[in-house]
Amino acid sequence: MTLYYSLVFALLVFEMALFMALIIPMPFTAKRKLFTFISGSPLIAKLQYGMKITFIFILILFIDSVNRVYRVQVELAAAKNQGGAAGAVAGSERMEVQARKFYSQRNMYLCGFTLFLSLILNRTYMMILDVLRLEEEVKRLRGDKPAGDKSQTKLAEAGEIGEIGKLKEELKKRDRDIETLKSQSKGLSDEYSRLGDQFHVSDGTPKKSV
C-alpha cells in the first residue's frame, strides 16, 4: 500500500473512532459543554477546513481508482477473448491483471468508505446539535431553569408586582378625581336650576320701579 493510501486508511480508522465517540451516551450537561466547545473553537474550525481539503484529494483518488478498475476489467475481457493460444505467458499476464484488479478495487473501497463515513459524521454531528437545542427548548418550556434564571424570574415578578401597585394607586386617584368632578357637576347643575327658577319668577312678576 502506498503512502497516500496508508494515510487514507488512517483517516478511515480515525473517522470510525470519532463516530463511536459521538454515539456514546453522555450526560446532557457534559455533552452540551463538549459540543459548545467544538462548535465555538477556532482550532476545530481550522481543522475542519483542512479536512475538507483532504476529502477533495480523497475524492480525486476515488475517481482514479474507479478508472483503474474499469481499465482492468477491459484488460480481463480482452484476455478472455484471446483464449488459450498464449499458453503459460497468457496465464501469468492474467495473474498480474487479477492482482492489479484486486489492488484497484481495494483502493476504490477504501476511498469510497472514507468519503461515505465523512458524510455520516457530518450529518450525525448536525443531528446531535439539533437534539441538544430541542432538549434545551423543552427544559425551558417546562420551567427547569438554573438558579440564575430563577432569581431573574423572581426579580421580574417583583417588578411586575410593583407596577401593578402603581397602577392601582393611579386608578384610585382617578376615581377620586371623578368623584370630585361629579360633585362639582352636581353643584353647578343645582345652581343652574336655582338661577333658572329665580329668572322665571322674576320674569312672571316683575318689580315696579319707584
N, CA, C and O of each residue as an XYZ file, in Angstrom:
840
protein
N       0.851     -1.195      0.000
C       0.000      0.000      0.000
C       0.888      1.247      0.000
O       1.803      1.362      0.815
N       0.617      2.166     -0.906
C       1.407      3.386     -0.995
C       1.135      4.305      0.192
O       0.231      4.060      0.991
N       1.948      5.385      0.294
C       1.872      6.263      1.461
C       0.520      6.965      1.552
O      -0.079      7.023      2.626
N       0.034      7.500      0.421
C      -1.224      8.255      0.488
C      -2.415      7.349      0.779
O      -3.367      7.780      1.430
N      -2.382      6.116      0.315
C      -3.471      5.205      0.675
C      -3.365      4.753      2.136
O      -4.375      4.455      2.773
N      -2.138      4.705      2.658
C      -1.974      4.425      4.091
C      -2.549      5.567      4.925
O      -3.157      5.335      5.970
N      -2.352      6.798      4.459
C      -2.933      7.948      5.157
C      -4.457      7.925      5.075
O      -5.141      8.294      6.029
N      -4.980      7.495      3.941
C      -6.438      7.379      3.809
C      -6.971      6.330      4.771
O      -8.016      6.526      5.391
N      -6.259      5.218      4.897
C      -6.686      4.181      5.834
C      -6.633      4.690      7.286
O      -7.526      4.393      8.080
N      -5.585      5.457      7.627
C      -5.503      6.034      8.969
C      -6.657      7.009      9.218
O      -7.204      7.060     10.319
N      -7.020      7.774      8.199
C      -8.151      8.692      8.331
C      -9.457      7.928      8.514
O     -10.329      8.350      9.274
N      -9.588      6.805      7.815
C     -10.794      5.979      7.979
C     -10.907      5.442      9.405
O     -11.992      5.442      9.986
N      -9.790      4.985      9.968
C      -9.803      4.497     11.354
C     -10.144      5.639     12.307
O     -10.893      5.442     13.265
N      -9.600      6.834     12.052
C      -9.913      7.995     12.896
C     -11.395      8.344     12.822
O     -12.001      8.670     13.843
N     -11.983      8.283     11.641
C     -13.410      8.570     11.490
C     -14.263      7.536     12.233
O     -15.280      7.883     12.833
N     -13.852      6.288     12.192
C     -14.594      5.259     12.920
C     -14.549      5.512     14.423
O     -15.564      5.376     15.107
N     -13.365      5.884     14.944
C     -13.243      6.180     16.374
C     -14.060      7.414     16.743
O     -14.689      7.452     17.801
N     -14.051      8.423     15.874
C     -14.821      9.639     16.141
C     -16.321      9.355     16.116
O     -17.070      9.906     16.923
N     -16.755      8.512     15.211
C     -18.170      8.154     15.158
C     -18.594      7.426     16.435
O     -19.671      7.690     16.970
N     -17.759      6.520     16.920
C     -18.067      5.828     18.164
C     -18.120      6.800     19.340
O     -18.943      6.645     20.242
N     -17.231      7.814     19.327
C     -17.251      8.810     20.400
C     -18.522      9.658     20.356
O     -19.022     10.080     21.398
N     -19.042      9.910     19.159
C     -20.250     10.728     19.042
C     -21.494     10.001     19.542
O     -22.395     10.625     20.102
N     -21.548      8.694     19.345
C     -22.764      7.960     19.697
C     -22.712      7.378     21.108
O     -23.668      6.738     21.545
N     -21.604      7.591     21.828
C     -21.532      7.107     23.210
C     -22.499      7.923     24.071
O     -22.476      9.151     23.993
N     -23.347      7.289     24.890
C     -24.254      8.049     25.771
C     -23.469      8.871     26.790
O     -22.542      8.378     27.432
N     -23.867     10.141     26.920
C     -23.217     11.064     27.856
C     -24.281     11.876     28.574
O     -25.385     12.036     28.054
N     -23.969     12.400     29.775
C     -24.915     13.310     30.439
C     -25.168     14.547     29.594
O     -24.318     14.974     28.811
N     -26.350     15.108     29.769
C     -26.744     16.246     28.939
C     -25.813     17.438     29.127
O     -25.438     18.098     28.158
N     -25.440     17.714     30.382
C     -24.590     18.881     30.645
C     -23.211     18.705     30.025
O     -22.680     19.630     29.412
N     -22.627     17.509     30.186
C     -21.301     17.262     29.622
C     -21.331     17.308     28.102
O     -20.425     17.858     27.475
N     -22.368     16.733     27.513
C     -22.476     16.751     26.061
C     -22.653     18.171     25.543
O     -22.079     18.537     24.517
N     -23.448     18.975     26.254
C     -23.664     20.351     25.815
C     -22.368     21.145     25.884
O     -22.075     21.913     24.968
N     -21.580     20.980     26.954
C     -20.302     21.681     27.066
C     -19.336     21.241     25.971
O     -18.635     22.065     25.385
N     -19.305     19.927     25.699
C     -18.389     19.405     24.684
C     -18.717     19.956     23.302
O     -17.824     20.407     22.585
N     -19.982     19.923     22.928
C     -20.348     20.378     21.597
C     -20.322     21.900     21.493
O     -20.124     22.436     20.403
N     -20.516     22.600     22.600
C     -20.337     24.048     22.589
C     -18.882     24.403     22.335
O     -18.583     25.340     21.594
N     -17.973     23.646     22.957
C     -16.546     23.869     22.724
C     -16.163     23.550     21.277
O     -15.395     24.282     20.653
N     -16.708     22.446     20.752
C     -16.361     22.050     19.385
C     -16.879     23.070     18.374
O     -16.172     23.433     17.434
N     -18.102     23.525     18.569
C     -18.692     24.458     17.602
C     -18.123     25.859     17.706
O     -18.218     26.629     16.751
N     -17.524     26.217     18.858
C     -17.005     27.570     19.033
C     -15.502     27.694     19.020
O     -14.985     28.809     19.093
N     -14.776     26.587     18.928
C     -13.322     26.642     18.981
C     -12.750     27.018     17.611
O     -13.106     26.388     16.615
N     -11.873     28.027     17.532
C     -11.259     28.369     16.237
C     -10.299     27.286     15.740
O     -10.136     27.110     14.533
N      -9.661     26.558     16.670
C      -8.766     25.472     16.265
C      -9.542     24.362     15.558
O      -9.088     23.833     14.544
N     -10.714     24.010     16.096
C     -11.551     22.991     15.457
C     -12.040     23.466     14.099
O     -12.154     22.670     13.167
N     -12.332     24.768     13.977
C     -12.778     25.310     12.693
C     -11.664     25.193     11.639
O     -11.929     24.845     10.488
N     -10.430     25.484     12.035
C      -9.313     25.328     11.096
C      -9.104     23.863     10.726
O      -8.804     23.536      9.577
N      -9.267     22.984     11.722
C      -9.130     21.555     11.448
C     -10.200     21.065     10.473
O      -9.913     20.258      9.589
N     -11.417     21.547     10.632
C     -12.495     21.168      9.714
C     -12.220     21.678      8.305
O     -12.517     20.992      7.327
N     -11.657     22.870      8.200
C     -11.318     23.408      6.877
C     -10.242     22.557      6.207
O     -10.322     22.271      5.012
N      -9.231     22.153      6.985
C      -8.196     21.283      6.442
C      -8.735     19.917      6.043
O      -8.287     19.334      5.056
N      -9.695     19.403      6.807
C     -10.288     18.113      6.471
C     -11.088     18.190      5.174
O     -11.115     17.231      4.403
N     -11.739     19.325      4.930
C     -12.481     19.476      3.677
C     -11.538     19.397      2.480
O     -11.855     18.759      1.477
N     -10.373     20.048      2.587
C      -9.390     19.977      1.506
C      -8.887     18.544      1.335
O      -8.706     18.066      0.215
N      -8.663     17.860      2.478
C      -8.205     16.470      2.414
C      -9.229     15.578      1.722
O      -8.859     14.699      0.944
N     -10.497     15.792      1.994
C     -11.537     14.969      1.361
C     -11.643     15.241     -0.137
O     -12.058     14.364     -0.895
N     -11.275     16.437     -0.571
C     -11.247     16.715     -2.012
C     -10.188     15.843     -2.688
O     -10.427     15.280     -3.757
N      -9.010     15.738     -2.053
C      -7.964     14.863     -2.604
C      -8.393     13.388     -2.575
O      -8.100     12.626     -3.496
N      -9.086     13.007     -1.509
C      -9.560     11.614     -1.439
C     -10.587     11.348     -2.534
O     -10.624     10.253     -3.096
N     -11.417     12.338     -2.840
C     -12.375     12.186     -3.937
C     -11.653     11.987     -5.270
O     -12.088     11.193     -6.105
N     -10.549     12.711     -5.465
C      -9.757     12.533     -6.691
C      -9.176     11.122     -6.739
O      -9.179     10.482     -7.790
N      -8.675     10.633     -5.594
C      -8.158      9.266     -5.546
C      -9.253      8.242     -5.824
O      -9.011      7.228     -6.479
N     -10.452      8.508     -5.327
C     -11.569      7.590     -5.565
C     -11.909      7.523     -7.058
O     -12.131      6.442     -7.604
N     -11.947      8.683     -7.706
C     -12.234      8.700     -9.151
C     -11.146      7.964     -9.920
O     -11.441      7.222    -10.857
N      -9.881      8.166     -9.527
C      -8.771      7.475    -10.196
C      -8.848      5.960     -9.991
O      -8.579      5.190    -10.913
N      -9.217      5.538     -8.780
C      -9.317      4.094     -8.526
C     -10.466      3.477     -9.317
O     -10.347      2.351     -9.802
N     -11.572      4.198     -9.451
C     -12.680      3.697    -10.262
C     -12.245      3.556    -11.723
O     -12.589      2.583    -12.394
N     -11.491      4.534    -12.198
C     -10.980      4.460    -13.575
C     -10.039      3.274    -13.752
O     -10.075      2.603    -14.783
N      -9.188      3.008    -12.745
C      -8.269      1.871    -12.827
C      -9.030      0.541    -12.836
O      -8.675     -0.378    -13.574
N     -10.071      0.447    -12.017
C     -10.876     -0.779    -12.004
C     -11.523     -1.008    -13.361
O     -11.580     -2.141    -13.840
N     -12.001      0.038    -13.969
C     -12.626     -0.091    -15.292
C     -11.616     -0.565    -16.335
O     -11.928     -1.429    -17.154
N     -10.409     -0.003    -16.305
C      -9.394     -0.415    -17.278
C      -8.956     -1.863    -17.067
O      -8.694     -2.584    -18.029
N      -8.878     -2.286    -15.802
C      -8.512     -3.677    -15.522
C      -9.601     -4.616    -16.022
O      -9.304     -5.689    -16.548
N     -10.860     -4.217    -15.861
C     -11.960     -5.037    -16.369
C     -11.870     -5.178    -17.894
O     -12.156     -6.244    -18.439
N     -11.481     -4.120    -18.566
C     -11.324     -4.176    -20.025
C     -10.187     -5.116    -20.398
O     -10.306     -5.889    -21.348
N      -9.081     -5.054    -19.651
C      -7.952     -5.953    -19.936
C      -8.320     -7.414    -19.695
O      -7.920     -8.297    -20.454
N      -9.091     -7.662    -18.624
C      -9.520     -9.041    -18.366
C     -10.438     -9.551    -19.478
O     -10.340    -10.710    -19.881
N     -11.312     -8.705    -19.965
C     -12.194     -9.114    -21.063
C     -11.390     -9.414    -22.324
O     -11.697    -10.349    -23.064
N     -10.347     -8.600    -22.560
C      -9.500     -8.850    -23.728
C      -8.725    -10.155    -23.588
O      -8.547    -10.879    -24.568
N      -8.255    -10.465    -22.354
C      -7.524    -11.715    -22.117
C      -8.420    -12.925    -22.312
O      -7.957    -13.956    -22.802
N      -9.685    -12.828    -21.944
C     -10.612    -13.943    -22.147
C     -10.869    -14.180    -23.635
O     -11.044    -15.318    -24.071
N     -10.889    -13.104    -24.401
C     -11.127    -13.249    -25.839
C      -9.954    -13.910    -26.542
O     -10.138    -14.549    -27.577
N      -8.742    -13.767    -25.996
C      -7.569    -14.382    -26.614
C      -7.613    -15.913    -26.509
O      -7.068    -16.612    -27.363
N      -8.251    -16.418    -25.480
C      -8.365    -17.871    -25.322
C      -7.074    -18.486    -24.806
O      -6.300    -17.827    -24.112
N      -6.843    -19.741    -25.144
C      -5.684    -20.453    -24.618
C      -4.520    -20.491    -25.570
O      -3.617    -21.304    -25.375
N      -4.485    -19.648    -26.603
C      -3.403    -19.659    -27.569
C      -2.089    -19.199    -26.976
O      -1.027    -19.684    -27.367
N      -2.146    -18.275    -26.040
C      -0.915    -17.718    -25.488
C      -0.256    -18.656    -24.501
O       0.935    -18.490    -24.237
N      -0.951    -19.632    -23.937
C      -0.348    -20.619    -23.042
C      -0.008    -20.050    -21.694
O      -0.778    -19.300    -21.095
N       1.185    -20.430    -21.220
C       1.617    -20.034    -19.870
C       1.851    -18.548    -19.768
O       1.648    -17.955    -18.709
N       2.286    -17.924    -20.886
C       2.528    -16.483    -20.845
C       1.223    -15.733    -20.588
O       1.182    -14.796    -19.791
N       0.172    -16.150    -21.262
C      -1.126    -15.512    -21.054
C      -1.614    -15.741    -19.628
O      -2.245    -14.863    -19.040
N      -1.321    -16.928    -19.062
C      -1.733    -17.190    -17.684
C      -1.038    -16.290    -16.698
O      -1.669    -15.793    -15.765
N       0.264    -16.064    -16.883
C       0.997    -15.163    -15.970
C       0.528    -13.725    -16.117
O       0.423    -12.998    -15.129
N       0.248    -13.317    -17.337
C      -0.265    -11.962    -17.541
C      -1.639    -11.796    -16.892
O      -1.957    -10.749    -16.329
N      -2.440    -12.852    -16.986
C      -3.767    -12.768    -16.374
C      -3.668    -12.683    -14.851
O      -4.469    -12.000    -14.213
N      -2.675    -13.384    -14.261
C      -2.458    -13.264    -12.806
C      -2.078    -11.844    -12.420
O      -2.517    -11.319    -11.397
N      -1.252    -11.237    -13.263
C      -0.867     -9.843    -12.982
C      -2.071     -8.914    -13.081
O      -2.229     -8.004    -12.266
N      -2.905     -9.142    -14.064
C      -4.103     -8.306    -14.218
C      -5.057     -8.501    -13.038
O      -5.670     -7.551    -12.551
N      -5.167     -9.757    -12.591
C      -6.017    -10.037    -11.434
C      -5.498     -9.335    -10.177
O      -6.279     -8.819     -9.377
N      -4.165     -9.320    -10.009
C      -3.579     -8.620     -8.857
C      -3.848     -7.120     -8.935
O      -4.203     -6.493     -7.936
N      -3.678     -6.551    -10.125
C      -3.961     -5.115    -10.279
C      -5.445     -4.826    -10.052
O      -5.798     -3.775     -9.518
N      -6.300     -5.741    -10.450
C      -7.729     -5.565    -10.193
C      -8.022     -5.561     -8.700
O      -8.822     -4.762     -8.213
N      -7.359     -6.469     -7.975
C      -7.581     -6.538     -6.528
C      -7.150     -5.236     -5.849
O      -7.887     -4.694     -5.025
N      -5.952     -4.727     -6.194
C      -5.462     -3.504     -5.577
C      -6.327     -2.294     -5.962
O      -6.567     -1.406     -5.144
N      -6.780     -2.276     -7.198
C      -7.628     -1.159     -7.634
C      -8.966     -1.166     -6.890
O      -9.454     -0.121     -6.460
N      -9.544     -2.344     -6.747
C     -10.806     -2.442     -6.014
C     -10.621     -2.100     -4.541
O     -11.470     -1.449     -3.933
N      -9.495     -2.547     -3.970
C      -9.231     -2.217     -2.568
C      -9.132     -0.708     -2.382
O      -9.705     -0.161     -1.439
N      -8.417     -0.037     -3.265
C      -8.272      1.421     -3.161
C      -9.612      2.124     -3.376
O      -9.914      3.128     -2.729
N     -10.410      1.578     -4.297
C     -11.718      2.180     -4.538
C     -12.617      2.057     -3.314
O     -13.274      3.028     -2.937
N     -12.658      0.889     -2.688
C     -13.479      0.701     -1.490
C     -12.967      1.552     -0.331
O     -13.755      2.111      0.431
N     -11.632      1.648     -0.201
C     -11.050      2.424      0.890
C     -11.429      3.899      0.786
O     -11.876      4.501      1.762
N     -11.249      4.474     -0.392
C     -11.598      5.886     -0.587
C     -13.108      6.100     -0.502
O     -13.570      7.090      0.065
N     -13.873      5.165     -1.070
C     -15.331      5.314     -1.038
C     -15.898      5.276      0.361
O     -16.750      6.093      0.709
N     -15.432      4.328      1.177
C     -15.941      4.247      2.546
C     -15.483      5.438      3.380
O     -16.210      5.892      4.264
N     -14.289      5.945      3.107
C     -13.815      7.136      3.840
C     -14.696      8.344      3.536
O     -15.078      9.082      4.445
N     -15.018      8.547      2.261
C     -15.898      9.662      1.894
C     -17.303      9.473      2.446
O     -17.917     10.421      2.936
N     -17.811      8.248      2.365
C     -19.162      7.977      2.860
C     -19.251      8.194      4.363
O     -20.234      8.754      4.850
N     -18.232      7.756      5.107
C     -18.251      7.933      6.553
C     -18.101      9.404      6.942
O     -18.609      9.821      7.983
N     -17.414     10.188      6.122
C     -17.314     11.625      6.404
C     -18.688     12.293      6.311
O     -19.012     13.169      7.114
N     -19.488     11.878      5.334
C     -20.851     12.417      5.218
C     -21.708     12.002      6.414
O     -22.495     12.800      6.924
N     -21.554     10.751      6.861
C     -22.312     10.276      8.021
C     -21.919     11.047      9.275
O     -22.777     11.406     10.082
N     -20.618     11.302      9.440
C     -20.154     12.056     10.610
C     -20.712     13.471     10.612
O     -21.147     13.970     11.650
N     -20.699     14.108      9.470
C     -21.220     15.470      9.390
C     -22.708     15.511      9.729
O     -23.159     16.383     10.471
N     -23.471     14.558      9.179
C     -24.909     14.526      9.441
C     -25.194     14.178     10.900
O     -26.110     14.737     11.504
N     -24.414     13.257     11.468
C     -24.600     12.886     12.880
C     -24.308     14.068     13.787
O     -25.029     14.301     14.757
N     -23.268     14.806     13.481
C     -22.911     15.988     14.269
C     -24.030     17.030     14.237
O     -24.380     17.590     15.275
N     -24.590     17.292     13.061
C     -25.670     18.262     12.954
C     -26.923     17.783     13.688
O     -27.622     18.585     14.306
N     -27.209     16.491     13.623
C     -28.381     15.955     14.321
C     -28.220     16.048     15.839
O     -29.187     16.330     16.547
N     -27.010     15.814     16.341
C     -26.785     15.928     17.786
C     -26.956     17.371     18.234
O     -27.528     17.624     19.294
N     -26.471     18.320     17.442
C     -26.665     19.735     17.774
C     -28.152     20.088     17.809
O     -28.595     20.818     18.695
N     -28.917     19.577     16.858
C     -30.364     19.828     16.845
C     -31.046     19.210     18.065
O     -31.947     19.815     18.645
N     -30.620     18.009     18.453
C     -31.202     17.351     19.626
C     -30.900     18.151     20.892
O     -31.777     18.326     21.739
N     -29.670     18.637     21.026
C     -29.316     19.445     22.199
C     -30.131     20.726     22.247
O     -30.592     21.138     23.312
N     -30.308     21.356     21.086
C     -31.100     22.587     21.064
C     -32.556     22.313     21.450
O     -33.161     23.094     22.185
N     -33.113     21.214     20.958
C     -34.500     20.875     21.284
C     -34.651     20.500     22.756
O     -35.664     20.829     23.373
N     -33.660     19.817     23.326
C     -33.726     19.474     24.749
C     -33.679     20.732     25.613
O     -34.404     20.831     26.603
N     -32.830     21.693     25.245
C     -32.802     22.959     25.982
C     -34.133     23.694     25.873
O     -34.602     24.296     26.839
N     -34.739     23.639     24.679
C     -36.036     24.299     24.490
C     -37.114     23.630     25.347
O     -37.952     24.311     25.938
N     -37.091     22.296     25.412
C     -38.065     21.580     26.239
C     -37.877     21.911     27.706
O     -38.858     22.118     28.421
N     -36.633     21.964     28.173
C     -36.378     22.303     29.565
C     -36.842     23.721     29.879
O     -37.367     23.989     30.960
N     -36.642     24.626     28.918
C     -37.073     25.997     29.148
C     -38.593     26.093     29.219
O     -39.130     26.829     30.047
N     -39.292     25.352     28.351
C     -40.748     25.388     28.368
C     -41.327     24.717     29.600
O     -42.379     25.126     30.091
N     -40.658     23.696     30.105
C     -41.118     23.032     31.321
C     -40.818     23.836     32.578
O     -41.373     23.563     33.642
N     -39.949     24.818     32.457
C     -39.605     25.627     33.625
C     -38.400     25.141     34.379
O     -38.121     25.643     35.468
N     -37.672     24.182     33.847
C     -36.462     23.685     34.506
C     -35.320     24.613     34.163
O     -34.558     24.366     33.227
N     -35.206     25.696     34.941
C     -34.175     26.701     34.675
C     -33.140     26.675     35.784
O     -33.435     26.244     36.900
N     -31.912     27.139     35.484
C     -30.912     27.230     36.528
C     -31.228     28.274     37.565
O     -32.192     29.030     37.446
N     -30.365     28.301     38.623
C     -30.627     29.197     39.752
C     -30.621     30.649     39.323
O     -31.423     31.447     39.809
N     -29.708     31.004     38.402
C     -29.651     32.377     37.927
C     -30.939     32.784     37.241
O     -31.432     33.895     37.438
N     -31.486     31.883     36.434
C     -32.742     32.185     35.756
C     -33.886     32.325     36.748
O     -34.776     33.154     36.555
N     -33.871     31.512     37.825
C     -34.935     31.610     38.822
C     -34.865     32.943     39.549
O     -35.895     33.564     39.813
N     -33.651     33.387     39.875
C     -33.527     34.677     40.554
C     -33.990     35.803     39.657
O     -34.646     36.742     40.107
N     -33.639     35.703     38.357
C     -34.113     36.717     37.426
C     -35.628     36.690     37.306
O     -36.263     37.736     37.168
N     -36.205     35.504     37.358
C     -37.661     35.391     37.298
C     -38.313     36.032     38.517
O     -39.333     36.711     38.398
N     -37.712     35.810     39.708
C     -38.256     36.418     40.919
C     -38.162     37.934     40.856
O     -39.089     38.638     41.257
N     -37.028     38.439     40.344
C     -36.898     39.886     40.214
C     -37.929     40.448     39.241
O     -38.508     41.511     39.468
N     -38.143     39.708     38.151
C     -39.141     40.164     37.184
C     -40.533     40.162     37.793
O     -41.316     41.083     37.562
N     -40.848     39.113     38.584
C     -42.149     39.060     39.236
C     -42.312     40.195     40.240
O     -43.385     40.790     40.344
N     -41.235     40.495     40.985
C     -41.297     41.599     41.947
C     -41.521     42.926     41.230
O     -42.285     43.770     41.697
N     -40.844     43.106     40.083
C     -41.060     44.323     39.310
C     -42.482     44.432     38.812
O     -43.066     45.515     38.818
N     -43.053     43.298     38.375
C     -44.444     43.315     37.919
C     -45.398     43.654     39.053
O     -46.371     44.379     38.848
N     -45.129     43.135     40.255
C     -45.980     43.450     41.407
C     -45.922     44.942     41.716
O     -46.940     45.564     42.022
N     -44.698     45.517     41.630
C     -44.573     46.955     41.866
C     -45.332     47.774     40.839
O     -45.951     48.781     41.183
N     -45.291     47.356     39.586
C     -46.028     48.051     38.547
C     -47.528     47.960     38.778
O     -48.257     48.930     38.576
N     -47.986     46.778     39.205
C     -49.418     46.614     39.487
C     -49.847     47.533     40.629
O     -50.923     48.127     40.575
N     -49.006     47.655     41.669
C     -49.330     48.547     42.778
C     -49.432     49.997     42.324
O     -50.329     50.724     42.752
N     -48.513     50.417     41.459
C     -48.567     51.786     40.950
C     -49.830     52.027     40.142
O     -50.461     53.078     40.252
N     -50.192     51.043     39.326
C     -51.414     51.192     38.526
C     -52.651     51.278     39.408
O     -53.567     52.045     39.113
N     -52.690     50.496     40.493
C     -53.826     50.561     41.409
C     -53.924     51.928     42.061
O     -55.020     52.467     42.213
N     -52.772     52.501     42.453
C     -52.792     53.833     43.055
C     -53.283     54.873     42.059
O     -54.045     55.769     42.422
N     -52.849     54.760     40.799
C     -53.321     55.706     39.790
C     -54.818     55.567     39.561
O     -55.513     56.563     39.363
N     -55.325     54.317     39.587
C     -56.766     54.123     39.418
C     -57.551     54.744     40.572
O     -58.594     55.362     40.358
N     -57.046     54.575     41.796
C     -57.724     55.178     42.941
C     -57.727     56.699     42.833
O     -58.728     57.347     43.141
N     -56.608     57.264     42.396
C     -56.536     58.720     42.257
C     -57.517     59.215     41.207
O     -58.170     60.242     41.388
N     -57.616     58.472     40.102
C     -58.565     58.868     39.066
C     -60.006     58.723     39.540
O     -60.861     59.531     39.179
N     -60.285     57.688     40.356
C     -61.646     57.545     40.909
C     -61.986     58.738     41.785
O     -63.103     59.256     41.745
N     -61.002     59.173     42.584
C     -61.257     60.346     43.437
C     -61.495     61.596     42.596
O     -62.355     62.414     42.919
N     -60.724     61.739     41.511
C     -60.924     62.897     40.634
C     -62.302     62.849     39.974
O     -62.951     63.879     39.797
N     -62.737     61.649     39.616
C     -64.065     61.519     39.003
C     -65.165     61.871     39.998
O     -66.137     62.540     39.645
N     -65.011     61.419     41.244
C     -65.997     61.765     42.259
C     -66.037     63.265     42.495
O     -67.108     63.842     42.684
N     -64.857     63.900     42.483
C     -64.813     65.360     42.673
C     -65.513     66.078     41.531
O     -66.257     67.035     41.746
N     -65.263     65.600     40.302
C     -65.916     66.208     39.144
C     -67.424     66.009     39.190
O     -68.191     66.895     38.813
N     -67.844     64.824     39.662
C     -69.279     64.582     39.786
C     -69.930     65.541     40.782
O     -70.995     66.094     40.510
N     -69.293     65.735     41.925
C     -69.859     66.644     42.930
C     -69.886     68.073     42.419
O     -70.849     68.805     42.650
N     -68.810     68.476     41.711
C     -68.804     69.826     41.142
C     -69.887     69.976     40.083
O     -70.560     71.003     40.002
N     -70.044     68.926     39.266
C     -71.077     68.982     38.235
C     -72.475     69.058     38.859
O     -73.344     69.778     38.367
N     -72.681     68.304     39.954
C     -73.974     68.353     40.614
C     -74.226     69.733     41.219
O     -75.343     70.246     41.148
N     -73.189     70.339     41.818
C     -73.353     71.679     42.382
C     -73.672     72.703     41.314
O     -74.522     73.571     41.515
N     -72.990     72.609     40.166
C     -73.262     73.538     39.072
C     -74.676     73.347     38.542
O     -75.360     74.314     38.206
N     -75.117     72.059     38.468
C     -76.472     71.806     37.980
C     -77.523     72.381     38.932
O     -78.515     72.963     38.495
N     -77.293     72.210     40.249
C     -78.241     72.775     41.220
C     -78.274     74.304     41.146
O     -79.338     74.921     41.204
N     -77.089     74.897     41.018
C     -77.026     76.359     40.931
C     -77.716     76.863     39.675
O     -78.388     77.894     39.694
N     -77.543     76.119     38.572
C     -78.195     76.499     37.323
C     -79.714     76.407     37.460
O     -80.438     77.278     36.978
N     -80.195     75.349     38.121
C     -81.635     75.203     38.323
C     -82.170     76.323     39.204
O     -83.247     76.859     38.939
N     -81.433     76.681     40.246
C     -81.886     77.744     41.152
C     -81.952     79.082     40.414
O     -82.906     79.844     40.571
N     -80.918     79.354     39.605
C     -80.917     80.611     38.862
C     -82.034     80.622     37.817
O     -82.606     81.675     37.538
N     -82.347     79.465     37.239
C     -83.425     79.406     36.258
C     -84.773     79.655     36.904
O     -85.628     80.331     36.332
N     -84.965     79.103     38.107
C     -86.222     79.339     38.809
C     -86.372     80.802     39.172
O     -87.444     81.386     39.014
N     -85.289     81.390     39.659
C     -85.352     82.811     40.005
C     -85.652     83.658     38.776
O     -86.399     84.633     38.860
N     -85.077     83.293     37.644
C     -85.307     84.069     36.426
C     -86.774     83.985     36.000
O     -87.366     84.988     35.605
N     -87.360     82.780     36.081
C     -88.762     82.640     35.701
C     -89.660     83.396     36.669
O     -90.621     84.036     36.242
N     -89.372     83.334     37.943
C     -90.191     84.059     38.919
C     -90.099     85.546     38.681
O     -91.119     86.235     38.669
N     -88.904     86.052     38.494
C     -88.725     87.479     38.252
C     -89.340     87.897     36.935
O     -89.784     89.037     36.799
N     -89.378     87.014     35.972
C     -89.952     87.343     34.656
C     -91.477     87.371     34.739
O     -92.104     88.148     34.019
N     -92.099     86.544     35.596
C     -93.558     86.500     35.694
C     -94.136     87.629     36.537
O     -95.239     88.087     36.240
N     -93.465     88.087     37.546
C     -93.924     89.155     38.428
C     -92.831     90.200     38.523
O     -92.104     90.255     39.514
N     -92.716     90.993     37.543
C     -91.643     91.994     37.558
C     -91.883     93.030     38.655
O     -93.023     93.385     38.955
N     -90.826     93.489     39.225
C     -90.935     94.505     40.275
C     -91.185     95.870     39.671
O     -90.687     96.202     38.595
N     -92.013     96.691     40.433
C     -92.299     98.037     39.986
C     -91.170     98.979     40.416
O     -90.639     98.923     41.526
N     -90.854     99.820     39.484
C     -89.780    100.775     39.820
C     -90.373    101.921     40.592
O     -91.519    102.273     40.313
N     -89.712    102.522     41.518
C     -90.194    103.614     42.371
C     -90.039    104.916     41.619
O     -90.381    105.976     42.143
